[in-house]
Amino acid sequence: MTATIFARHEVQDFDAFKALWDASDAFHAEHGVLSAGLHRDIDNPNLLSISSQFASVEAAKAFAEQLEGEGFNEGPVKIGTVIPETVQYWICEDI
């Protein structure tokens, strides 16, 4: 059964984050993301929600663990795009 990670976080600069997002297809494919969507809050353009679908709960958990480790710190957070203390995520089984 597929699973989806729903994430929400604020960024310092939407345009900078969007440029990273637009270039992330290969990264997503390498890490088992089947599909991903980027959504922006209607009142705060720097508050984003992301949905990422995976083949299984285990694959979603593995991706989340990587993002919490060095892999995440080497990405958008390292270059100062994502505000780390705003990151929230949850994993749901698709039904």
Steps between C-alpha positions, in 0.01 A plus 500: 500500500631846413572767759529877494716738699331832565746772599452863593770759553584862447772623267694824509470553125233324296670569167826343620315195634295469180820492294623208714163328473497535122841330485411215741345241265813284490541520880139395551529211253823376661326491839184320397260792469224394261340843482536829685301818528594846624232724650518856632294655780254763376588746778875441533680431169804366688299232686504181293338159512648207311350161423729214395365156413698176545448134411477400868496630855852361539625701202340816640656440842842443344474829308390688813792354697740615231355852505544513876864396464785644301313484170257771608776720640679482167194620311276804537567551871875528449467782251254679726181456302290298747450632853585179696291569809185519286534152345213264580415177324285193534476174311162361397404169346303558179160331497 
